[in-house]
Amino acid sequence: MQQLFPGEIFANTADFDTSIRQMLPRYDEMLEVITRCLPSTSRRILELGCGTGELSLKILNRCPDAQVIALDYSPRMLQFAQGKITACGYQQRWTGIETDFGHWANNPETLNIGTEFDGCVSSLAIHHLKDEMKLKLFERIRQSLAQGGCFWNADPILPESPALAEVYKAAREEWAVQQGTNLTEVRSKVGVTTTYGYSSQDRLATLEAHLQMLSKVGFETVAVPWKYYGLSVFGGWVF
Ligand SMILES: C[S@@+](CC[C@H](N)C(=O)[O-])C[C@H]1O[C@@H](n2cnc3c(N)ncnc32)[C@H](O)[C@@H]1O
């Protein structure tokens, strides 16, 4: 059986877009929030862990002048994303790059993508890094943003208490049932993942810890524009 990189989740990449919507409550709404938090006049957007390109597509639809540079270490995910971007006619405005964003955080000079991004976004990817690397990545992101630029990340968060962990778990199970399936059925499509590069299995941090990391590296304003049980969109601006 093929071993997947952390974050690819499903054994068959073609299952991702349907199965992630069954596995996680309000996936589309979560990505929409990120997209809405970017100025529609944005020109340069960096996406970390683009997967099958769902967030990229929403950004390209909403920001007509945006060029998106999308990093992902999985050739399977990038190939799938490229097919969808091309089918939508956005190939001139989207560049997929096969690389580990942890490596970029530590060695920015090895990736020729420049700085001065109007926005940096990510969804369901950064939680695979150790907290120490999350901090380094947030610092690299801050240094890569133009003045007034913003960063928005959607990720699962560490439940604030054992009781809330149960509440969040039940909400996910109920969501899957509302989608006409259940989590056991969806999880039967999950592949075997091993540690790869800077990422490994989920390494969740609390929302509070994420916000503190962002403040520590110099985001002057931090915010949480969306939270639904154990999923959150958080980020901030540099001025
Ligand atoms: C769960 S998927 C989410 C994809 C997409 N952002 C979305 O919301 O649909 C996580 C993606 O992050 C990528 N990823 C995880 N760790 C990474 C790393 N260290 N460097 C680059 N890509 C990474 C995986 O390959 C995968 O495509």
The ligand as a Tripos MOL2 file, in Angstrom:
@<TRIPOS>MOLECULE
LIG
   27    29     1     0     0
SMALL
NO_CHARGES

@<TRIPOS>ATOM
      1 C1         -5.7610   18.2650    4.6100 C.3       1 LIG1
      2 S1         -4.9330   18.8430    3.2040 S.3       1 LIG1
      3 C2         -5.7380   20.4080    2.9970 C.3       1 LIG1
      4 C3         -5.6170   20.9150    1.5990 C.3       1 LIG1
      5 C4         -6.3120   22.2360    1.3350 C.3       1 LIG1
      6 N1         -5.6020   23.3240    1.9940 N.3       1 LIG1
      7 C5         -7.7350   22.1760    1.7720 C.2       1 LIG1
      8 O1         -8.1120   22.8240    2.7620 O.co2     1 LIG1
      9 O2         -8.5070   21.4670    1.1180 O.co2     1 LIG1
     10 C6         -3.3200   19.3090    3.8030 C.3       1 LIG1
     11 C7         -2.3260   19.5660    2.6860 C.3       1 LIG1
     12 O3         -1.1390   20.0990    3.2710 O.3       1 LIG1
     13 C8         -0.0200   19.4680    2.6610 C.3       1 LIG1
     14 N2          1.0840   19.5470    3.6300 N.ar      1 LIG1
     15 C9          1.1190   19.1030    4.9170 C.ar      1 LIG1
     16 N3          2.3090   19.3750    5.4810 N.ar      1 LIG1
     17 C10         3.0480   20.0210    4.5360 C.ar      1 LIG1
     18 C11         4.3630   20.5780    4.5260 C.ar      1 LIG1
     19 N4          5.1740   20.4970    5.5990 N.pl3     1 LIG1
     20 N5          4.7890   21.1890    3.3920 N.ar      1 LIG1
     21 C12         3.9910   21.2600    2.2980 C.ar      1 LIG1
     22 N6          2.7360   20.7520    2.2400 N.ar      1 LIG1
     23 C13         2.2670   20.1460    3.3670 C.ar      1 LIG1
     24 C14        -0.4920   18.0570    2.3120 C.3       1 LIG1
     25 O4          0.2420   17.4830    1.2650 O.3       1 LIG1
     26 C15        -1.9420   18.3230    1.9050 C.3       1 LIG1
     27 O5         -2.0520   18.5680    0.5340 O.3       1 LIG1
@<TRIPOS>BOND
     1     1     2 1
     2     2     3 1
     3     2    10 1
     4     3     4 1
     5     4     5 1
     6     5     6 1
     7     5     7 1
     8     7     8 2
     9     7     9 1
    10    10    11 1
    11    11    12 1
    12    11    26 1
    13    12    13 1
    14    13    14 1
    15    13    24 1
    16    14    15 ar
    17    14    23 ar
    18    15    16 ar
    19    16    17 ar
    20    17    18 ar
    21    17    23 ar
    22    18    19 1
    23    18    20 ar
    24    20    21 ar
    25    21    22 ar
    26    22    23 ar
    27    24    25 1
    28    24    26 1
    29    26    27 1
@<TRIPOS>SUBSTRUCTURE
     1 LIG1         1 GROUP 0 **** ****
